[in-house]
């Protein structure tokens, strides 16, 4: 279970970093000069999916281990 929890935390970190990179003010200023149809939205979508999957994985591990008595 610890491996799944660590993997979930890594996914959350990667998702947050990915979304923060693509939403940085400098990057947004540069993208204003790029034509809208040439913007690549795949990396922010992958970052969002990684963030969601990481949160779901962490909550699933927490719920599963909260019922066990040690």
mmCIF file as Biopython writes it, N, C-alpha, C and O atoms, coordinates in Angstrom:
data_model
#
loop_
_atom_site.group_PDB
_atom_site.id
_atom_site.type_symbol
_atom_site.label_atom_id
_atom_site.label_alt_id
_atom_site.label_comp_id
_atom_site.label_asym_id
_atom_site.label_entity_id
_atom_site.label_seq_id
_atom_site.pdbx_PDB_ins_code
_atom_site.Cartn_x
_atom_site.Cartn_y
_atom_site.Cartn_z
_atom_site.occupancy
_atom_site.B_iso_or_equiv
_atom_site.auth_seq_id
_atom_site.auth_asym_id
_atom_site.pdbx_PDB_model_num
ATOM 1   N N  . UNK A ? 1  ? 0.809   -1.207 0.000   1.0 0.0 1  A 1 
ATOM 2   C CA . UNK A ? 1  ? 0.000   0.000  0.000   1.0 0.0 1  A 1 
ATOM 3   C C  . UNK A ? 1  ? 0.849   1.268  0.000   1.0 0.0 1  A 1 
ATOM 4   O O  . UNK A ? 1  ? 0.455   2.293  -0.554  1.0 0.0 1  A 1 
ATOM 5   N N  . UNK A ? 2  ? 2.022   1.182  0.630   1.0 0.0 2  A 1 
ATOM 6   C CA . UNK A ? 2  ? 2.861   2.376  0.659   1.0 0.0 2  A 1 
ATOM 7   C C  . UNK A ? 2  ? 3.324   2.772  -0.738  1.0 0.0 2  A 1 
ATOM 8   O O  . UNK A ? 2  ? 3.470   3.958  -1.033  1.0 0.0 2  A 1 
ATOM 9   N N  . UNK A ? 3  ? 3.555   1.784  -1.598  1.0 0.0 3  A 1 
ATOM 10  C CA . UNK A ? 3  ? 3.998   2.096  -2.951  1.0 0.0 3  A 1 
ATOM 11  C C  . UNK A ? 3  ? 2.906   2.851  -3.710  1.0 0.0 3  A 1 
ATOM 12  O O  . UNK A ? 3  ? 3.201   3.797  -4.439  1.0 0.0 3  A 1 
ATOM 13  N N  . UNK A ? 4  ? 1.661   2.443  -3.545  1.0 0.0 4  A 1 
ATOM 14  C CA . UNK A ? 4  ? 0.553   3.128  -4.217  1.0 0.0 4  A 1 
ATOM 15  C C  . UNK A ? 4  ? 0.400   4.552  -3.684  1.0 0.0 4  A 1 
ATOM 16  O O  . UNK A ? 4  ? 0.113   5.477  -4.445  1.0 0.0 4  A 1 
ATOM 17  N N  . UNK A ? 5  ? 0.591   4.723  -2.389  1.0 0.0 5  A 1 
ATOM 18  C CA . UNK A ? 5  ? 0.491   6.056  -1.796  1.0 0.0 5  A 1 
ATOM 19  C C  . UNK A ? 5  ? 1.607   6.966  -2.319  1.0 0.0 5  A 1 
ATOM 20  O O  . UNK A ? 5  ? 1.363   8.128  -2.646  1.0 0.0 5  A 1 
ATOM 21  N N  . UNK A ? 6  ? 2.810   6.444  -2.396  1.0 0.0 6  A 1 
ATOM 22  C CA . UNK A ? 6  ? 3.935   7.240  -2.911  1.0 0.0 6  A 1 
ATOM 23  C C  . UNK A ? 6  ? 3.720   7.571  -4.380  1.0 0.0 6  A 1 
ATOM 24  O O  . UNK A ? 6  ? 3.977   8.697  -4.806  1.0 0.0 6  A 1 
ATOM 25  N N  . UNK A ? 7  ? 3.247   6.595  -5.166  1.0 0.0 7  A 1 
ATOM 26  C CA . UNK A ? 7  ? 2.975   6.844  -6.573  1.0 0.0 7  A 1 
ATOM 27  C C  . UNK A ? 7  ? 1.889   7.906  -6.742  1.0 0.0 7  A 1 
ATOM 28  O O  . UNK A ? 7  ? 1.978   8.741  -7.642  1.0 0.0 7  A 1 
ATOM 29  N N  . UNK A ? 8  ? 0.867   7.881  -5.887  1.0 0.0 8  A 1 
ATOM 30  C CA . UNK A ? 8  ? -0.180  8.897  -5.928  1.0 0.0 8  A 1 
ATOM 31  C C  . UNK A ? 8  ? 0.367   10.283 -5.628  1.0 0.0 8  A 1 
ATOM 32  O O  . UNK A ? 8  ? -0.003  11.259 -6.280  1.0 0.0 8  A 1 
ATOM 33  N N  . UNK A ? 9  ? 1.243   10.366 -4.646  1.0 0.0 9  A 1 
ATOM 34  C CA . UNK A ? 9  ? 1.861   11.655 -4.305  1.0 0.0 9  A 1 
ATOM 35  C C  . UNK A ? 9  ? 2.722   12.176 -5.458  1.0 0.0 9  A 1 
ATOM 36  O O  . UNK A ? 9  ? 2.736   13.374 -5.740  1.0 0.0 9  A 1 
ATOM 37  N N  . UNK A ? 10 ? 3.438   11.264 -6.119  1.0 0.0 10 A 1 
ATOM 38  C CA . UNK A ? 10 ? 4.261   11.664 -7.264  1.0 0.0 10 A 1 
ATOM 39  C C  . UNK A ? 10 ? 3.371   12.182 -8.394  1.0 0.0 10 A 1 
ATOM 40  O O  . UNK A ? 10 ? 3.690   13.190 -9.026  1.0 0.0 10 A 1 
ATOM 41  N N  . UNK A ? 11 ? 2.260   11.496 -8.649  1.0 0.0 11 A 1 
ATOM 42  C CA . UNK A ? 11 ? 1.337   11.955 -9.690  1.0 0.0 11 A 1 
ATOM 43  C C  . UNK A ? 11 ? 0.767   13.333 -9.359  1.0 0.0 11 A 1 
ATOM 44  O O  . UNK A ? 11 ? 0.641   14.182 -10.241 1.0 0.0 11 A 1 
ATOM 45  N N  . UNK A ? 12 ? 0.426   13.553 -8.101  1.0 0.0 12 A 1 
ATOM 46  C CA . UNK A ? 12 ? -0.091  14.868 -7.693  1.0 0.0 12 A 1 
ATOM 47  C C  . UNK A ? 12 ? 0.971   15.938 -7.925  1.0 0.0 12 A 1 
ATOM 48  O O  . UNK A ? 12 ? 0.668   17.010 -8.449  1.0 0.0 12 A 1 
ATOM 49  N N  . UNK A ? 13 ? 2.199   15.658 -7.542  1.0 0.0 13 A 1 
ATOM 50  C CA . UNK A ? 13 ? 3.279   16.623 -7.733  1.0 0.0 13 A 1 
ATOM 51  C C  . UNK A ? 13 ? 3.526   16.939 -9.195  1.0 0.0 13 A 1 
ATOM 52  O O  . UNK A ? 13 ? 3.679   18.102 -9.570  1.0 0.0 13 A 1 
ATOM 53  N N  . UNK A ? 14 ? 3.564   15.897 -10.023 1.0 0.0 14 A 1 
ATOM 54  C CA . UNK A ? 14 ? 3.772   16.113 -11.454 1.0 0.0 14 A 1 
ATOM 55  C C  . UNK A ? 14 ? 2.609   16.887 -12.082 1.0 0.0 14 A 1 
ATOM 56  O O  . UNK A ? 14 ? 2.823   17.750 -12.933 1.0 0.0 14 A 1 
ATOM 57  N N  . UNK A ? 15 ? 1.391   16.579 -11.665 1.0 0.0 15 A 1 
ATOM 58  C CA . UNK A ? 15 ? 0.229   17.291 -12.193 1.0 0.0 15 A 1 
ATOM 59  C C  . UNK A ? 15 ? 0.238   18.759 -11.832 1.0 0.0 15 A 1 
ATOM 60  O O  . UNK A ? 15 ? -0.052  19.614 -12.669 1.0 0.0 15 A 1 
ATOM 61  N N  . UNK A ? 16 ? 0.569   19.053 -10.584 1.0 0.0 16 A 1 
ATOM 62  C CA . UNK A ? 16 ? 0.613   20.449 -10.141 1.0 0.0 16 A 1 
ATOM 63  C C  . UNK A ? 16 ? 1.736   21.207 -10.851 1.0 0.0 16 A 1 
ATOM 64  O O  . UNK A ? 16 ? 1.544   22.341 -11.290 1.0 0.0 16 A 1 
ATOM 65  N N  . UNK A ? 17 ? 2.905   20.579 -10.961 1.0 0.0 17 A 1 
ATOM 66  C CA . UNK A ? 17 ? 4.013   21.242 -11.657 1.0 0.0 17 A 1 
ATOM 67  C C  . UNK A ? 17 ? 3.695   21.474 -13.132 1.0 0.0 17 A 1 
ATOM 68  O O  . UNK A ? 17 ? 4.024   22.523 -13.685 1.0 0.0 17 A 1 
ATOM 69  N N  . UNK A ? 18 ? 3.064   20.505 -13.758 1.0 0.0 18 A 1 
ATOM 70  C CA . UNK A ? 18 ? 2.717   20.651 -15.166 1.0 0.0 18 A 1 
ATOM 71  C C  . UNK A ? 18 ? 1.724   21.790 -15.375 1.0 0.0 18 A 1 
ATOM 72  O O  . UNK A ? 18 ? 1.887   22.608 -16.280 1.0 0.0 18 A 1 
ATOM 73  N N  . UNK A ? 19 ? 0.704   21.836 -14.539 1.0 0.0 19 A 1 
ATOM 74  C CA . UNK A ? 19 ? -0.291  22.904 -14.678 1.0 0.0 19 A 1 
ATOM 75  C C  . UNK A ? 19 ? 0.286   24.264 -14.310 1.0 0.0 19 A 1 
ATOM 76  O O  . UNK A ? 19 ? -0.077  25.271 -14.917 1.0 0.0 19 A 1 
ATOM 77  N N  . UNK A ? 20 ? 1.176   24.308 -13.328 1.0 0.0 20 A 1 
ATOM 78  C CA . UNK A ? 20 ? 1.796   25.578 -12.948 1.0 0.0 20 A 1 
ATOM 79  C C  . UNK A ? 20 ? 2.716   26.088 -14.060 1.0 0.0 20 A 1 
ATOM 80  O O  . UNK A ? 20 ? 2.793   27.293 -14.298 1.0 0.0 20 A 1 
ATOM 81  N N  . UNK A ? 21 ? 3.407   25.181 -14.732 1.0 0.0 21 A 1 
ATOM 82  C CA . UNK A ? 21 ? 4.287   25.591 -15.830 1.0 0.0 21 A 1 
ATOM 83  C C  . UNK A ? 21 ? 3.484   26.174 -16.986 1.0 0.0 21 A 1 
ATOM 84  O O  . UNK A ? 21 ? 3.878   27.185 -17.568 1.0 0.0 21 A 1 
ATOM 85  N N  . UNK A ? 22 ? 2.382   25.555 -17.317 1.0 0.0 22 A 1 
ATOM 86  C CA . UNK A ? 22 ? 1.609   26.030 -18.463 1.0 0.0 22 A 1 
ATOM 87  C C  . UNK A ? 22 ? 0.723   27.220 -18.125 1.0 0.0 22 A 1 
ATOM 88  O O  . UNK A ? 22 ? 0.136   27.825 -19.022 1.0 0.0 22 A 1 
ATOM 89  N N  . UNK A ? 23 ? 0.617   27.565 -16.848 1.0 0.0 23 A 1 
ATOM 90  C CA . UNK A ? 23 ? -0.179  28.725 -16.462 1.0 0.0 23 A 1 
ATOM 91  C C  . UNK A ? 23 ? 0.694   29.872 -15.951 1.0 0.0 23 A 1 
ATOM 92  O O  . UNK A ? 23 ? 0.178   30.854 -15.417 1.0 0.0 23 A 1 
ATOM 93  N N  . UNK A ? 24 ? 2.013   29.750 -16.113 1.0 0.0 24 A 1 
ATOM 94  C CA . UNK A ? 24 ? 2.899   30.802 -15.621 1.0 0.0 24 A 1 
ATOM 95  C C  . UNK A ? 24 ? 2.668   32.091 -16.407 1.0 0.0 24 A 1 
ATOM 96  O O  . UNK A ? 24 ? 2.377   32.037 -17.602 1.0 0.0 24 A 1 
ATOM 97  N N  . UNK A ? 25 ? 2.792   33.238 -15.762 1.0 0.0 25 A 1 
ATOM 98  C CA . UNK A ? 25 ? 2.517   34.524 -16.433 1.0 0.0 25 A 1 
ATOM 99  C C  . UNK A ? 25 ? 3.420   34.773 -17.649 1.0 0.0 25 A 1 
ATOM 100 O O  . UNK A ? 25 ? 2.958   35.304 -18.659 1.0 0.0 25 A 1 
ATOM 101 N N  . UNK A ? 26 ? 4.689   34.398 -17.561 1.0 0.0 26 A 1 
ATOM 102 C CA . UNK A ? 26 ? 5.590   34.629 -18.692 1.0 0.0 26 A 1 
ATOM 103 C C  . UNK A ? 26 ? 5.151   33.797 -19.885 1.0 0.0 26 A 1 
ATOM 104 O O  . UNK A ? 26 ? 5.136   34.283 -21.015 1.0 0.0 26 A 1 
ATOM 105 N N  . UNK A ? 27 ? 4.796   32.546 -19.636 1.0 0.0 27 A 1 
ATOM 106 C CA . UNK A ? 27 ? 4.359   31.674 -20.725 1.0 0.0 27 A 1 
ATOM 107 C C  . UNK A ? 27 ? 3.058   32.196 -21.334 1.0 0.0 27 A 1 
ATOM 108 O O  . UNK A ? 27 ? 2.869   32.119 -22.548 1.0 0.0 27 A 1 
ATOM 109 N N  . UNK A ? 28 ? 2.165   32.723 -20.505 1.0 0.0 28 A 1 
ATOM 110 C CA . UNK A ? 28 ? 0.913   33.254 -21.025 1.0 0.0 28 A 1 
ATOM 111 C C  . UNK A ? 28 ? 1.152   34.494 -21.888 1.0 0.0 28 A 1 
ATOM 112 O O  . UNK A ? 28 ? 0.455   34.694 -22.882 1.0 0.0 28 A 1 
ATOM 113 N N  . UNK A ? 29 ? 2.132   35.332 -21.519 1.0 0.0 29 A 1 
ATOM 114 C CA . UNK A ? 29 ? 2.443   36.505 -22.336 1.0 0.0 29 A 1 
ATOM 115 C C  . UNK A ? 29 ? 3.015   36.086 -23.685 1.0 0.0 29 A 1 
ATOM 116 O O  . UNK A ? 29 ? 2.713   36.702 -24.707 1.0 0.0 29 A 1 
ATOM 117 N N  . UNK A ? 30 ? 3.835   35.043 -23.690 1.0 0.0 30 A 1 
ATOM 118 C CA . UNK A ? 30 ? 4.414   34.566 -24.945 1.0 0.0 30 A 1 
ATOM 119 C C  . UNK A ? 30 ? 3.325   33.961 -25.818 1.0 0.0 30 A 1 
ATOM 120 O O  . UNK A ? 30 ? 3.344   34.134 -27.036 1.0 0.0 30 A 1 
ATOM 121 N N  . UNK A ? 31 ? 2.382   33.257 -25.215 1.0 0.0 31 A 1 
ATOM 122 C CA . UNK A ? 31 ? 1.337   32.595 -25.983 1.0 0.0 31 A 1 
ATOM 123 C C  . UNK A ? 31 ? 0.343   33.577 -26.597 1.0 0.0 31 A 1 
ATOM 124 O O  . UNK A ? 31 ? -0.386  33.217 -27.522 1.0 0.0 31 A 1 
ATOM 125 N N  . UNK A ? 32 ? 0.303   34.806 -26.099 1.0 0.0 32 A 1 
ATOM 126 C CA . UNK A ? 32 ? -0.592  35.801 -26.692 1.0 0.0 32 A 1 
ATOM 127 C C  . UNK A ? 32 ? -0.178  36.122 -28.119 1.0 0.0 32 A 1 
ATOM 128 O O  . UNK A ? 32 ? -1.015  36.471 -28.952 1.0 0.0 32 A 1 
ATOM 129 N N  . UNK A ? 33 ? 1.116   36.004 -28.399 1.0 0.0 33 A 1 
ATOM 130 C CA . UNK A ? 33 ? 1.587   36.298 -29.740 1.0 0.0 33 A 1 
ATOM 131 C C  . UNK A ? 33 ? 1.400   35.116 -30.685 1.0 0.0 33 A 1 
ATOM 132 O O  . UNK A ? 33 ? 1.441   35.285 -31.903 1.0 0.0 33 A 1 
ATOM 133 N N  . UNK A ? 34 ? 1.196   33.918 -30.130 1.0 0.0 34 A 1 
ATOM 134 C CA . UNK A ? 34 ? 0.988   32.732 -30.956 1.0 0.0 34 A 1 
ATOM 135 C C  . UNK A ? 34 ? -0.471  32.684 -31.392 1.0 0.0 34 A 1 
ATOM 136 O O  . UNK A ? 34 ? -1.365  33.046 -30.627 1.0 0.0 34 A 1 
ATOM 137 N N  . UNK A ? 35 ? -0.703  32.252 -32.583 1.0 0.0 35 A 1 
ATOM 138 C CA . UNK A ? 35 ? -2.077  32.126 -33.054 1.0 0.0 35 A 1 
ATOM 139 C C  . UNK A ? 35 ? -2.805  31.058 -32.243 1.0 0.0 35 A 1 
ATOM 140 O O  . UNK A ? 35 ? -2.221  30.021 -31.928 1.0 0.0 35 A 1 
ATOM 141 N N  . UNK A ? 36 ? -4.063  31.296 -31.904 1.0 0.0 36 A 1 
ATOM 142 C CA . UNK A ? 36 ? -4.782  30.365 -31.023 1.0 0.0 36 A 1 
ATOM 143 C C  . UNK A ? 36 ? -4.872  28.937 -31.554 1.0 0.0 36 A 1 
ATOM 144 O O  . UNK A ? 36 ? -4.857  27.992 -30.765 1.0 0.0 36 A 1 
ATOM 145 N N  . UNK A ? 37 ? -4.964  28.759 -32.854 1.0 0.0 37 A 1 
ATOM 146 C CA . UNK A ? 37 ? -5.105  27.402 -33.371 1.0 0.0 37 A 1 
ATOM 147 C C  . UNK A ? 37 ? -3.793  26.624 -33.365 1.0 0.0 37 A 1 
ATOM 148 O O  . UNK A ? 37 ? -3.788  25.422 -33.630 1.0 0.0 37 A 1 
ATOM 149 N N  . UNK A ? 38 ? -2.681  27.295 -33.066 1.0 0.0 38 A 1 
ATOM 150 C CA . UNK A ? 38 ? -1.395  26.610 -33.011 1.0 0.0 38 A 1 
ATOM 151 C C  . UNK A ? 38 ? -0.995  26.221 -31.592 1.0 0.0 38 A 1 
ATOM 152 O O  . UNK A ? 38 ? 0.074   25.642 -31.396 1.0 0.0 38 A 1 
ATOM 153 N N  . UNK A ? 39 ? -1.819  26.522 -30.610 1.0 0.0 39 A 1 
ATOM 154 C CA . UNK A ? 39 ? -1.501  26.165 -29.234 1.0 0.0 39 A 1 
ATOM 155 C C  . UNK A ? 39 ? -1.712  24.670 -29.021 1.0 0.0 39 A 1 
ATOM 156 O O  . UNK A ? 39 ? -2.692  24.095 -29.497 1.0 0.0 39 A 1 
ATOM 157 N N  . UNK A ? 40 ? -0.789  24.054 -28.308 1.0 0.0 40 A 1 
ATOM 158 C CA . UNK A ? 40 ? -0.879  22.637 -28.013 1.0 0.0 40 A 1 
ATOM 159 C C  . UNK A ? 40 ? -1.434  22.461 -26.600 1.0 0.0 40 A 1 
ATOM 160 O O  . UNK A ? 40 ? -0.781  22.840 -25.628 1.0 0.0 40 A 1 
ATOM 161 N N  . UNK A ? 41 ? -2.622  21.894 -26.481 1.0 0.0 41 A 1 
ATOM 162 C CA . UNK A ? 41 ? -3.256  21.743 -25.175 1.0 0.0 41 A 1 
ATOM 163 C C  . UNK A ? 41 ? -3.075  20.348 -24.584 1.0 0.0 41 A 1 
ATOM 164 O O  . UNK A ? 41 ? -3.641  20.052 -23.531 1.0 0.0 41 A 1 
ATOM 165 N N  . UNK A ? 42 ? -2.318  19.505 -25.224 1.0 0.0 42 A 1 
ATOM 166 C CA . UNK A ? 42 ? -2.152  18.139 -24.714 1.0 0.0 42 A 1 
ATOM 167 C C  . UNK A ? 42 ? -1.425  18.113 -23.369 1.0 0.0 42 A 1 
ATOM 168 O O  . UNK A ? 42 ? -1.910  17.439 -22.460 1.0 0.0 42 A 1 
ATOM 169 N N  . UNK A ? 43 ? -0.296  18.801 -23.180 1.0 0.0 43 A 1 
ATOM 170 C CA . UNK A ? 43 ? 0.383   18.731 -21.882 1.0 0.0 43 A 1 
ATOM 171 C C  . UNK A ? 43 ? -0.464  19.215 -20.694 1.0 0.0 43 A 1 
ATOM 172 O O  . UNK A ? 43 ? -0.416  18.572 -19.645 1.0 0.0 43 A 1 
ATOM 173 N N  . UNK A ? 44 ? -1.239  20.312 -20.794 1.0 0.0 44 A 1 
ATOM 174 C CA . UNK A ? 44 ? -2.069  20.662 -19.646 1.0 0.0 44 A 1 
ATOM 175 C C  . UNK A ? 44 ? -3.151  19.619 -19.362 1.0 0.0 44 A 1 
ATOM 176 O O  . UNK A ? 44 ? -3.518  19.403 -18.207 1.0 0.0 44 A 1 
ATOM 177 N N  . UNK A ? 45 ? -3.654  18.982 -20.400 1.0 0.0 45 A 1 
ATOM 178 C CA . UNK A ? 45 ? -4.662  17.945 -20.182 1.0 0.0 45 A 1 
ATOM 179 C C  . UNK A ? 45 ? -4.035  16.747 -19.478 1.0 0.0 45 A 1 
ATOM 180 O O  . UNK A ? 45 ? -4.636  16.168 -18.574 1.0 0.0 45 A 1 
ATOM 181 N N  . UNK A ? 46 ? -2.827  16.378 -19.894 1.0 0.0 46 A 1 
ATOM 182 C CA . UNK A ? 46 ? -2.136  15.269 -19.246 1.0 0.0 46 A 1 
ATOM 183 C C  . UNK A ? 46 ? -1.810  15.621 -17.799 1.0 0.0 46 A 1 
ATOM 184 O O  . UNK A ? 46 ? -1.914  14.765 -16.920 1.0 0.0 46 A 1 
ATOM 185 N N  . UNK A ? 47 ? -1.420  16.856 -17.540 1.0 0.0 47 A 1 
ATOM 186 C CA . UNK A ? 47 ? -1.161  17.294 -16.172 1.0 0.0 47 A 1 
ATOM 187 C C  . UNK A ? 47 ? -2.404  17.234 -15.308 1.0 0.0 47 A 1 
ATOM 188 O O  . UNK A ? 47 ? -2.343  16.821 -14.150 1.0 0.0 47 A 1 
ATOM 189 N N  . UNK A ? 48 ? -3.535  17.647 -15.870 1.0 0.0 48 A 1 
ATOM 190 C CA . UNK A ? 48 ? -4.798  17.571 -15.126 1.0 0.0 48 A 1 
ATOM 191 C C  . UNK A ? 48 ? -5.211  16.138 -14.842 1.0 0.0 48 A 1 
ATOM 192 O O  . UNK A ? 48 ? -5.698  15.827 -13.756 1.0 0.0 48 A 1 
ATOM 193 N N  . UNK A ? 49 ? -5.015  15.275 -15.815 1.0 0.0 49 A 1 
ATOM 194 C CA . UNK A ? 49 ? -5.347  13.863 -15.607 1.0 0.0 49 A 1 
ATOM 195 C C  . UNK A ? 49 ? -4.433  13.251 -14.554 1.0 0.0 49 A 1 
ATOM 196 O O  . UNK A ? 49 ? -4.897  12.472 -13.721 1.0 0.0 49 A 1 
ATOM 197 N N  . UNK A ? 50 ? -3.138  13.586 -14.572 1.0 0.0 50 A 1 
ATOM 198 C CA . UNK A ? 50 ? -2.204  13.081 -13.567 1.0 0.0 50 A 1 
ATOM 199 C C  . UNK A ? 50 ? -2.601  13.564 -12.179 1.0 0.0 50 A 1 
ATOM 200 O O  . UNK A ? 50 ? -2.532  12.805 -11.212 1.0 0.0 50 A 1 
ATOM 201 N N  . UNK A ? 51 ? -3.014  14.815 -12.076 1.0 0.0 51 A 1 
ATOM 202 C CA . UNK A ? 51 ? -3.441  15.365 -10.789 1.0 0.0 51 A 1 
ATOM 203 C C  . UNK A ? 51 ? -4.678  14.647 -10.268 1.0 0.0 51 A 1 
ATOM 204 O O  . UNK A ? 51 ? -4.736  14.272 -9.097  1.0 0.0 51 A 1 
ATOM 205 N N  . UNK A ? 52 ? -5.658  14.456 -11.126 1.0 0.0 52 A 1 
ATOM 206 C CA . UNK A ? 52 ? -6.890  13.775 -10.716 1.0 0.0 52 A 1 
ATOM 207 C C  . UNK A ? 52 ? -6.611  12.329 -10.331 1.0 0.0 52 A 1 
ATOM 208 O O  . UNK A ? 52 ? -7.107  11.850 -9.311  1.0 0.0 52 A 1 
ATOM 209 N N  . UNK A ? 53 ? -5.820  11.631 -11.141 1.0 0.0 53 A 1 
ATOM 210 C CA . UNK A ? 53 ? -5.500  10.228 -10.834 1.0 0.0 53 A 1 
ATOM 211 C C  . UNK A ? 53 ? -4.719  10.108 -9.527  1.0 0.0 53 A 1 
ATOM 212 O O  . UNK A ? 53 ? -4.945  9.178  -8.753  1.0 0.0 53 A 1 
ATOM 213 N N  . UNK A ? 54 ? -3.811  11.035 -9.281  1.0 0.0 54 A 1 
ATOM 214 C CA . UNK A ? 54 ? -3.055  11.014 -8.033  1.0 0.0 54 A 1 
ATOM 215 C C  . UNK A ? 54 ? -3.940  11.226 -6.820  1.0 0.0 54 A 1 
ATOM 216 O O  . UNK A ? 54 ? -3.784  10.543 -5.808  1.0 0.0 54 A 1 
ATOM 217 N N  . UNK A ? 55 ? -4.866  12.165 -6.914  1.0 0.0 55 A 1 
ATOM 218 C CA . UNK A ? 55 ? -5.783  12.418 -5.798  1.0 0.0 55 A 1 
ATOM 219 C C  . UNK A ? 55 ? -6.671  11.198 -5.556  1.0 0.0 55 A 1 
ATOM 220 O O  . UNK A ? 55 ? -6.878  10.801 -4.410  1.0 0.0 55 A 1 
ATOM 221 N N  . UNK A ? 56 ? -7.190  10.609 -6.616  1.0 0.0 56 A 1 
ATOM 222 C CA . UNK A ? 56 ? -8.042  9.420  -6.473  1.0 0.0 56 A 1 
ATOM 223 C C  . UNK A ? 56 ? -7.249  8.270  -5.864  1.0 0.0 56 A 1 
ATOM 224 O O  . UNK A ? 56 ? -7.763  7.560  -5.000  1.0 0.0 56 A 1 
ATOM 225 N N  . UNK A ? 57 ? -6.011  8.075  -6.297  1.0 0.0 57 A 1 
ATOM 226 C CA . UNK A ? 57 ? -5.189  6.998  -5.777  1.0 0.0 57 A 1 
ATOM 227 C C  . UNK A ? 57 ? -4.877  7.189  -4.297  1.0 0.0 57 A 1 
ATOM 228 O O  . UNK A ? 57 ? -4.938  6.233  -3.523  1.0 0.0 57 A 1 
ATOM 229 N N  . UNK A ? 58 ? -4.548  8.402  -3.902  1.0 0.0 58 A 1 
ATOM 230 C CA . UNK A ? 58 ? -4.253  8.673  -2.489  1.0 0.0 58 A 1 
ATOM 231 C C  . UNK A ? 58 ? -5.498  8.447  -1.632  1.0 0.0 58 A 1 
ATOM 232 O O  . UNK A ? 58 ? -5.409  7.834  -0.568  1.0 0.0 58 A 1 
ATOM 233 N N  . UNK A ? 59 ? -6.657  8.934  -2.080  1.0 0.0 59 A 1 
ATOM 234 C CA . UNK A ? 59 ? -7.872  8.729  -1.304  1.0 0.0 59 A 1 
ATOM 235 C C  . UNK A ? 59 ? -8.266  7.258  -1.249  1.0 0.0 59 A 1 
ATOM 236 O O  . UNK A ? 59 ? -8.767  6.793  -0.225  1.0 0.0 59 A 1 
ATOM 237 N N  . UNK A ? 60 ? -8.050  6.523  -2.332  1.0 0.0 60 A 1 
ATOM 238 C CA . UNK A ? 60 ? -8.386  5.099  -2.340  1.0 0.0 60 A 1 
ATOM 239 C C  . UNK A ? 60 ? -7.506  4.335  -1.355  1.0 0.0 60 A 1 
ATOM 240 O O  . UNK A ? 60 ? -7.987  3.455  -0.641  1.0 0.0 60 A 1 
ATOM 241 N N  . UNK A ? 61 ? -6.230  4.669  -1.318  1.0 0.0 61 A 1 
ATOM 242 C CA . UNK A ? 61 ? -5.324  3.999  -0.378  1.0 0.0 61 A 1 
ATOM 243 C C  . UNK A ? 61 ? -5.688  4.373  1.049   1.0 0.0 61 A 1 
ATOM 244 O O  . UNK A ? 61 ? -5.696  3.515  1.931   1.0 0.0 61 A 1 
ATOM 245 N N  . UNK A ? 62 ? -5.989  5.640  1.284   1.0 0.0 62 A 1 
ATOM 246 C CA . UNK A ? 62 ? -6.368  6.077  2.628   1.0 0.0 62 A 1 
ATOM 247 C C  . UNK A ? 62 ? -7.654  5.408  3.102   1.0 0.0 62 A 1 
ATOM 248 O O  . UNK A ? 62 ? -7.745  4.987  4.255   1.0 0.0 62 A 1 
ATOM 249 N N  . UNK A ? 63 ? -8.634  5.310  2.235   1.0 0.0 63 A 1 
ATOM 250 C CA . UNK A ? 63 ? -9.904  4.664  2.606   1.0 0.0 63 A 1 
ATOM 251 C C  . UNK A ? 63 ? -9.711  3.173  2.864   1.0 0.0 63 A 1 
ATOM 252 O O  . UNK A ? 63 ? -10.318 2.605  3.771   1.0 0.0 63 A 1 
ATOM 253 N N  . UNK A ? 64 ? -8.863  2.550  2.058   1.0 0.0 64 A 1 
ATOM 254 C CA . UNK A ? 64 ? -8.652  1.123  2.206   1.0 0.0 64 A 1 
ATOM 255 C C  . UNK A ? 64 ? -7.888  0.797  3.474   1.0 0.0 64 A 1 
ATOM 256 O O  . UNK A ? 64 ? -8.174  -0.204 4.131   1.0 0.0 64 A 1 
ATOM 257 N N  . UNK A ? 65 ? -6.915  1.636  3.828   1.0 0.0 65 A 1 
ATOM 258 C CA . UNK A ? 65 ? -6.107  1.358  5.024   1.0 0.0 65 A 1 
ATOM 259 C C  . UNK A ? 65 ? -6.740  1.899  6.299   1.0 0.0 65 A 1 
ATOM 260 O O  . UNK A ? 65 ? -6.328  1.511  7.392   1.0 0.0 65 A 1 
ATOM 261 N N  . UNK A ? 66 ? -7.725  2.778  6.195   1.0 0.0 66 A 1 
ATOM 262 C CA . UNK A ? 66 ? -8.349  3.332  7.409   1.0 0.0 66 A 1 
ATOM 263 C C  . UNK A ? 66 ? -9.213  2.310  8.115   1.0 0.0 66 A 1 
ATOM 264 O O  . UNK A ? 66 ? -9.429  2.431  9.321   1.0 0.0 66 A 1 
ATOM 265 N N  . UNK A ? 67 ? -9.717  1.308  7.415   1.0 0.0 67 A 1 
ATOM 266 C CA . UNK A ? 67 ? -10.559 0.294  8.023   1.0 0.0 67 A 1 
ATOM 267 C C  . UNK A ? 67 ? -9.781  -0.823 8.686   1.0 0.0 67 A 1 
ATOM 268 O O  . UNK A ? 67 ? -10.360 -1.606 9.439   1.0 0.0 67 A 1 
ATOM 269 N N  . UNK A ? 68 ? -8.479  -0.921 8.428   1.0 0.0 68 A 1 
ATOM 270 C CA . UNK A ? 68 ? -7.663  -1.996 8.985   1.0 0.0 68 A 1 
ATOM 271 C C  . UNK A ? 68 ? -7.199  -1.633 10.374  1.0 0.0 68 A 1 
ATOM 272 O O  . UNK A ? 68 ? -6.883  -0.478 10.661  1.0 0.0 68 A 1 
ATOM 273 N N  . UNK A ? 69 ? -7.162  -2.624 11.226  1.0 0.0 69 A 1 
ATOM 274 C CA . UNK A ? 69 ? -6.634  -2.438 12.575  1.0 0.0 69 A 1 
ATOM 275 C C  . UNK A ? 69 ? -5.242  -3.046 12.629  1.0 0.0 69 A 1 
ATOM 276 O O  . UNK A ? 69 ? -5.022  -4.162 12.158  1.0 0.0 69 A 1 
ATOM 277 N N  . UNK A ? 70 ? -4.301  -2.303 13.209  1.0 0.0 70 A 1 
ATOM 278 C CA . UNK A ? 70 ? -2.927  -2.819 13.308  1.0 0.0 70 A 1 
ATOM 279 C C  . UNK A ? 70 ? -2.590  -3.143 14.721  1.0 0.0 70 A 1 
ATOM 280 O O  . UNK A ? 70 ? -1.479  -3.589 15.004  1.0 0.0 70 A 1 
#
